């Protein structure tokens, strides 16, 4: 039985805690949070101990940690957990600084501990199947990838001010998905950003509407669009065009019943937000983390995937601010 320490009892910590209740050969053994009441509430649901982060990392009874704390805390936790020999599952982004991510990966490599970056969308059943179809050459060589991601409403301004911006917080998932589907690292990026949804977001120095074009060395192109507002629900779609055809993953509706009347056709709305839309993905990624530790199979996505997504997010932000495209260098990535 793999004993896991949950670091952070907020929204994502609660997701991972609930998932662990149904994952075989693993359990949430301890929970920590800077708000003791939050840790206590989650621990009661999981039949786990309440401990401090330092106590969890030092405990010989804890085999692995799931880092769901604010991004600013990841660096110190990763270093401490690696030094203590714990396997590490870290929410994105690993850090808002590429240099600090590299230092984290160096610490992990030196300690020789497993490390997984939590890009859960790779584990979504539809997206994972789409990627397998690409790998099986069902549509031949990929030529153009289109990724659309739109939230139903903006997050609180307080979150915007500390998140690192739309490219590092929201689009980073799509940038990782682009690499996952293209099968190559993009070497060129251009981006545009606007503030069309909430002027407070612009005042906070961020964008709420953004688009990016990526290009690989072989010429494959990926287009990504993001918006902090979708009046019709949580919009998550992917289309991949290749030499032999096209693959498409559409939105997941609340149900698949269609009403037909003289007024036309009516279908269900999309899932309301990411917790519902990606419930299966959260379970699958945690099962992969546990299985990788128990079996010794390599984890994916890796810390290097987290680093490369951050490099792309930084370049996208810079491009959106000055209107100039960027050539992407991954020099020394992963050392």
Helices and strands as residue ranges (DSSP letters): E 2-7, H 11-20, E 26-32, H 36-46, E 49-50, H 53-58, E 64-67, H 71-83, E 87-91, H 98-111, E 115-118, G 120-123, H 125-135, E 142-150, H 157-163, H 166-169, H 171-182, E 186-194, H 199-203, E 209-216, E 221-227, E 235-242, E 245-249, E 259-261, E 264-266, H 274-277, H 279-295, H 303-322, E 326-327
